[in-house]
Amino acid sequence: MSKVHDLSFYLRKHGAFGLCWIALGRAWTKVFGQKEWLYVMDLANAEGSPGKDLDGLVLCGFRSEGELDARVRGGMLRFKSDLGLQRFLERWFGRGATLWVAERNGEVLGVQWTLERGIGGFYSVPVLKGEVVIVAVEVFPAYRGQGIYPWMAKALLPELRKLGYKRAYLKVAARNYPMLRSMAKTPYEKVAKVYTRGWAGKSLTVWDMLPKDPACSPADKARDLAYDSAG
C-alpha cells in the first residue's frame, strides 16, 4: 500500500512524463553505473557569512526528529508524501545525521543533511572524526532558479566550523547540471570525477582526479585527499 501511495503522490508531483524520465534515469544508472563529481571544503577557510542576502533566508539545524515543529514538517510535506517524508527522516536521523533546513518568512525552501564520517567513509576516501559528508541536498521545486542552494552551501560552512568540524565532502551527479552550476558559485573545490558501478554485490570505484601537480599520480592524489592526518 505504501508503494501505491508514493506512486500516486509522485505521479501528481511530476506527471507521467516526469515519472518515466526519473525511472529511465535510475535504470540507466543501474546498468551503466554512476558518474559524480567530488567536492571538498576545508572549513578552516570557510567564510564567516554566506555573503549575498536573500531577503531573510535563514538556515536552522535539527539533530533529531523530535526537534522538528509542525511548521517545518508542514513545509516539507508540500513536496513529499507523508510516508516518503517519514522514511526520509528515519533514514538519516537513524544514522545520526543533522538536518539543515533553509527557511524564509516561515516557508521551507530546501534541505540538506550532514553526517559525520559518512557511511563507512566516502567512496574509498576514509572520512575521519571531525569531518562530514553533505547528503540528500534538495531545493524544493517552487524555489529553484533563485540562487537558493549557493546561499545554503555557504551558510552551512561557518555553522559546521562552529561545531568543530574540519572538512566537508559533497558529491554531485555528473548529469545534474543545475546543481553543478550552483556549486560553481560556492567556495567548494572540485577535486575529482568518480565512476561507481555495482558488481557481484560489491561497488567498484574508479577515480579521475583533477591534477594540481602533473608529477603526482592519481593514486597519490587520492591518498593525499584522504589525508594529511598529521596536519
C-alpha positions as CSV (number, residue, x, y, z in Angstrom):
1,M,0.0,0.0,0.0
2,S,2.8,2.4,0.8
3,K,4.3,1.9,-2.7
4,V,0.9,2.7,-4.3
5,H,0.6,5.8,-2.0
6,D,4.1,7.0,-3.1
7,L,3.4,6.3,-6.8
8,S,0.2,8.3,-6.6
9,F,1.9,11.3,-4.9
10,Y,4.9,11.4,-7.3
11,L,2.6,11.0,-10.3
12,R,0.7,14.1,-9.2
13,K,4.0,15.9,-8.5
14,H,6.0,15.1,-11.7
15,G,3.3,13.9,-14.1
16,A,3.5,10.7,-16.2
17,F,6.3,12.0,-18.4
18,G,8.4,13.2,-15.5
19,L,7.9,9.9,-13.6
20,C,9.0,7.9,-16.7
21,W,12.1,10.2,-17.1
22,I,13.1,9.5,-13.5
23,A,12.6,5.8,-13.9
24,L,14.7,5.8,-17.1
25,G,17.5,7.7,-15.3
26,R,17.5,5.2,-12.5
27,A,17.6,2.3,-14.9
28,W,20.5,3.8,-16.8
29,T,22.4,4.2,-13.5
30,K,21.7,0.6,-12.6
31,V,23.1,-0.7,-15.9
32,F,25.9,1.7,-16.6
33,G,26.8,3.0,-13.2
34,Q,27.0,6.4,-11.7
35,K,29.3,9.3,-12.6
36,E,29.7,12.0,-10.0
37,W,31.9,15.0,-9.2
38,L,33.5,15.1,-5.7
39,Y,33.8,18.5,-3.9
40,V,35.8,19.2,-0.8
41,M,35.9,22.2,1.6
42,D,38.5,22.8,4.3
43,L,36.4,24.5,7.0
44,A,39.4,26.5,8.3
45,N,38.9,28.5,5.1
46,A,35.2,28.9,5.5
47,E,33.7,32.4,5.1
48,G,32.1,33.9,8.2
49,S,28.8,34.6,6.4
50,P,27.0,33.4,3.2
51,G,27.6,36.8,1.6
52,K,24.6,37.7,-0.6
53,D,21.5,38.5,1.5
54,L,18.4,36.7,0.2
55,D,15.7,38.6,1.9
56,G,15.6,37.0,5.3
57,L,16.6,33.4,4.4
58,V,17.8,31.5,7.5
59,L,19.4,28.1,8.0
60,C,18.3,26.0,11.0
61,G,19.9,22.7,12.2
62,F,18.0,19.8,13.8
63,R,19.6,16.8,15.5
64,S,16.5,14.7,15.9
65,E,13.0,14.2,14.6
66,G,11.6,15.4,17.9
67,E,13.1,18.8,17.4
68,L,11.0,19.4,14.2
69,D,7.9,21.5,14.7
70,A,4.7,21.3,12.8
71,R,5.7,24.3,10.6
72,V,8.8,22.7,9.3
73,R,7.1,19.3,8.8
74,G,4.2,21.0,7.0
75,G,6.6,22.9,4.8
76,M,8.3,19.7,3.8
77,L,5.0,17.9,3.2
78,R,4.2,20.3,0.4
79,F,6.8,18.5,-1.6
80,K,7.0,15.0,-0.1
81,S,4.3,12.4,0.7
82,D,3.6,11.5,4.3
83,L,5.2,8.1,4.1
84,G,8.1,9.5,1.9
85,L,8.9,12.2,4.5
86,Q,8.7,9.7,7.4
87,R,11.2,7.3,5.7
88,F,13.4,10.3,4.7
89,L,13.6,11.4,8.3
90,E,14.0,8.0,9.8
91,R,16.8,7.1,7.3
92,W,19.0,10.0,8.1
93,F,18.2,10.7,11.7
94,G,18.7,7.0,12.3
95,R,22.3,7.3,11.1
96,G,23.0,10.2,13.4
97,A,22.8,12.9,10.7
98,T,21.9,16.5,11.2
99,L,19.1,18.1,9.1
100,W,19.7,21.7,7.9
101,V,16.5,23.5,6.8
102,A,16.5,26.7,4.7
103,E,13.5,28.9,5.6
104,R,12.2,32.3,4.6
105,N,9.2,34.0,6.1
106,G,8.1,30.7,7.6
107,E,8.3,28.8,4.3
108,V,10.7,25.8,4.0
109,L,12.7,26.3,0.8
110,G,15.2,23.4,0.9
111,V,17.1,20.9,3.0
112,Q,20.5,19.3,3.3
113,W,21.9,16.8,5.8
114,T,25.4,16.4,7.3
115,L,26.7,13.1,8.5
116,E,30.0,12.8,10.5
117,R,32.4,10.3,8.9
118,G,29.8,9.4,6.2
119,I,28.6,5.9,5.8
120,G,31.8,3.9,6.3
121,G,33.8,6.7,4.6
122,F,33.1,8.3,1.3
123,Y,33.9,6.1,-1.8
124,S,37.4,4.8,-1.0
125,V,38.3,8.0,1.0
126,P,38.3,7.5,4.8
127,V,36.3,10.3,6.3
128,L,37.7,10.9,9.8
129,K,36.1,12.0,13.1
130,G,35.5,15.8,12.8
131,E,34.7,15.6,9.1
132,V,31.3,15.5,7.5
133,V,29.6,14.3,4.3
134,I,26.8,16.5,3.0
135,V,24.0,14.4,1.6
136,A,20.4,14.5,0.4
137,V,20.6,18.1,-0.8
138,E,17.3,19.5,-2.2
139,V,15.9,22.9,-3.1
140,F,12.2,22.3,-3.5
141,P,10.8,22.9,-7.0
142,A,8.9,26.1,-6.3
143,Y,12.1,27.8,-5.2
144,R,14.6,26.6,-7.8
145,G,16.4,29.1,-10.1
146,Q,16.6,31.8,-7.3
147,G,20.2,31.2,-6.1
148,I,19.0,29.4,-3.0
149,Y,21.5,26.5,-2.9
150,P,24.7,28.5,-3.2
151,W,23.4,30.5,-0.3
152,M,22.6,27.3,1.6
153,A,26.0,25.9,0.9
154,K,27.8,29.0,2.1
155,A,25.6,29.4,5.1
156,L,26.3,25.9,6.3
157,L,30.1,26.2,6.3
158,P,30.5,28.6,9.3
159,E,27.9,26.6,11.2
160,L,30.0,23.4,10.7
161,R,33.1,25.3,11.7
162,K,31.4,26.5,14.9
163,L,30.6,22.8,15.7
164,G,34.3,22.0,15.4
165,Y,34.3,20.2,12.1
166,K,37.4,20.4,9.9
167,R,36.4,19.3,6.4
168,A,33.2,18.7,4.4
169,Y,32.6,16.5,1.3
170,L,29.9,16.6,-1.2
171,K,29.1,14.7,-4.4
172,V,27.0,15.8,-7.4
173,A,25.8,13.6,-10.2
174,A,27.6,14.4,-13.5
175,R,24.2,14.9,-15.2
176,N,22.8,17.2,-12.6
177,Y,23.7,20.4,-14.4
178,P,21.7,22.8,-12.3
179,M,23.5,21.6,-9.2
180,L,26.9,21.8,-10.9
181,R,26.2,25.4,-11.8
182,S,25.2,26.1,-8.2
183,M,28.4,24.5,-6.9
184,A,30.5,26.8,-9.2
185,K,29.1,29.7,-7.1
186,T,30.4,28.2,-3.8
187,P,33.9,28.0,-2.3
188,Y,34.0,24.2,-2.6
189,E,36.9,22.7,-4.6
190,K,36.0,20.3,-7.3
191,V,38.7,17.6,-7.0
192,A,37.7,14.5,-8.9
193,K,35.2,12.7,-11.1
194,V,34.2,9.4,-9.6
195,Y,32.8,6.4,-11.5
196,T,30.9,3.9,-9.4
197,R,29.3,0.7,-10.5
198,G,27.9,-2.3,-8.6
199,W,29.3,-5.7,-9.5
200,A,28.5,-9.0,-7.8
201,G,27.1,-7.3,-4.7
202,K,30.2,-5.0,-4.4
203,S,30.9,-1.5,-5.5
204,L,33.7,-0.7,-7.9
205,T,35.1,2.9,-7.8
206,V,37.3,4.5,-10.4
207,W,38.9,7.9,-9.7
208,D,39.6,10.5,-12.3
209,M,41.5,13.2,-10.3
210,L,41.8,16.8,-11.3
211,P,45.5,17.3,-11.1
212,K,47.2,20.1,-9.2
213,D,50.7,18.8,-9.7
214,P,51.3,16.9,-13.0
215,A,54.1,15.0,-11.4
216,C,51.7,13.5,-8.9
217,S,49.9,10.3,-9.9
218,P,46.1,9.9,-9.4
219,A,46.7,7.3,-6.7
220,D,49.0,9.7,-4.8
221,K,46.3,12.5,-5.1
222,A,43.7,10.1,-3.7
223,R,45.9,9.3,-0.8
224,D,46.6,13.0,-0.2
225,L,42.9,13.7,-0.3
226,A,42.3,11.0,2.2
227,Y,44.6,12.9,4.1
228,D,47.1,14.8,5.8
229,S,46.0,13.1,9.0
230,A,49.1,14.6,10.7
231,G,48.2,18.1,9.5
